[in-house]
Amino acid sequence: MAIESILAQIDAEIARLTQIRSLLANTGVAAKKATAPKAKKAAKAKGKKRRVLSPEARKRIADAQRKRWAAQKAKVK
């Protein structure tokens, strides 16, 4: 009798989870449809320009990073 009760509870839980999953799956489909079309995404990507660093700026950044690494390495020893 106890096993039948446990099985009934498991079946009820499976039914509940199946219902929740179907609700979430339907929500996911609606959310995908509500997103921006490809044209908007393309326009957004077109408007972004990539920032370019000069070679001097890259060198300054690299030198500063090497200095930080050296300081960290010296602290460990």
Secondary structure, 3 states (H helix, E strand, C coil): CHHHHHHHHHHHHHHHHHHHHHHHHHHHHHHHHHCCCHHHHHHHHHHCCCCCCCHHHHHHHHHHHHHHHHHHHHHHC
